[in-house]
C-alpha cells in the first residue's frame, strides 16, 4: 500500500503550463485571424494590474453586454410566447457540437451558459469603434472581448457569473480552426486566442478543459446589440461621484444621476479615465451597471407593457447568436427567464477568477490556486430538491461540518491520496482527526469511495450523512467500521481555532478510485473579495 504522506498534491492550474510559447504583441496573438490592425488606445492590454492577487481580473465591456442580453431577452418568454414567436425567430443560430473535439465533462444538472462578447468591428454600427482598417473585410479579425460563465444551480435557486480575464495565460487544448476545420495543436496562450482561431467551439473546449465544468449553451453579442438593448429599455440610470469629460470614450456627464441611452451607456462601460483609472474601479462600475440592466429588464413595468416588451424582444433577439439547442428550446428560455427574474431580487453574484501577475510577462495574468477552488464549487453544485419529510418521520439531528470527526483512509494505489482528501475536508470545516490506509481483501484499489460509522452510536448516521453530502460522488453511509493500517494523527496546514468538537463519533471515509472532490462551500478570501451582489448596488454612486 502506498505511503499517503510522501508526495505533495500537484496544482492542476500550474501543471497545464507545459507548452512553451511566446505571447508576443497583440498583433501576434491575432495571427490566426486575418492581419488585424493595431488596437485602439482604450483596448490596449493592461500595464498595471492594480490589486495584485486580490481576484479582480481584466473585465471588459462586452461581458456585461452578453450577460444583459442573455438574462433580459429571455424574460420576454414569461408572457405569451406565441405573440413574439417571429421576434425570437430572428436569433442567429450557430451549431458547434461537431467542432468540439476534446472529451467533455459530465452534465451535473446545473445550467451553465458561456457568454462571449465579440469585439469585431464588422457589421452595422460596429466599425466606428475601431480604427479605419476596422471597416474593411472581416474588420481585422474577430476577437473575444470577454468570456463569462453564467452558472445557475441545479435547484435554480442561485446564480453566479464568473469572468475569465481575457489576458489570462492558459493551456489552450487542441481545436479545429474555425475556417479551415484543420486541427490545431495545443499551446500556452492568452485565453481569448482560442476564439480568434477556433471560434466559439474552441472557447467552449478551452473553458471545459481548464475548469472541468460542462458548458450547456452559449450566447454571443456585439457593440450594436448592447446599444439596442439599453435603448429598448428606455435607458439606464447611473450615479457618478464626479463629472466625466472623456474624449476617448466620447462621454460627457455631470456628477450625480444621469439617464443613459445606448450610445452613452456604451461609452460609460468602456470608460477608463475616471477615478483612479484602475481596472478594479472600472470593473465595479460595469458590474453595477449590469445589475441595473437586469433589474429593469425583469421589472413588472416591462413585463406588463405589451408594446415595450415587443420592442425589447425584437431588439434583443436580433442582437445575439446562440446554439440551436438554446435558441429553439422555449422551455429552456423560460427556465432562464424565471431564474433571472427570481434571482434579481435575491442577488445575483458577479465573480472574477482570482489572478496574479504572470511571472513571464507583467502585462498578462495567471490564475492562482484559489481559482481551482472556485471551479470546484461550481462543478460540485449538484444538489437537487428532495421531498420534505412527513411530519411523522423521525427528525434528524442537524450536524455541521465542524462537528464531524473524520478518519480518511486511502483505499487506492495513488500515493498521497488520504492527505490530499483530508486537506480538502479540513478547508471546508470538517475535523479530520487521522489519516491512513485501507487494505481491501483482494489487494486491489477500492473502485468506489465508502463511508462507515459505528453501529453502537445512535446519532452516527446523521454525522455520516453530513460527510457523505460533502463528497463527490456521494457515497452511501454504511454501519460498521473497517480496519485502518498505518493510521497517523492529522494536522491541517492551517489549524482553525476553536473548531474541535468535544464529543461525537469518528466517521471513516475510505477513498476509492471514483473520488472526484470535496464540495467547496467555503470559498477563499480572494474569491469573496472579487465578488459583488447585484441587489446591493441599487443606490451606489461610483
Protein Blocks (a to p, Z undefined) as FASTA:
>chain_A
ZZfklpccddfklmmmmbccdebjmklmmmmpgciadddfklcccfbdghijnopacddf
klmmmmmmmmmmmmmmmmcfklmmmmmmmpccddfklmpcbdcdddehiacddddddfbf
gdehklmmmcfklmgojlnpaadfbacdddddfklpaccdddddfkbccdddddddfklo
pacddddddfklmmmmnommlmmmmmmmmnopacfbdcdddfklmmmmmmmnopaadddf
bdcddfklopacdehjddddfklmmmmmmpmbgcjlpaklmmmmmmmmmmmmmmmmmpmk
lmmmmklmmmmmmmmmmmcccdfklmmmmklmmmmmmmmmmmmmnopadddddddddfkb
mkbccddfklmmmmmmmmmmmbccdddddfklccdddddfklpccddddfbfbehklmmm
mmmmmmnopacfbdcddddfklpacfbdcddddfklmklmmmmmmmmmmpccdddddehi
dddehiacdddfbacehkacfbdcdddddddfklnbdcdfbdcfklmmmpccfklmmmac
ZZ
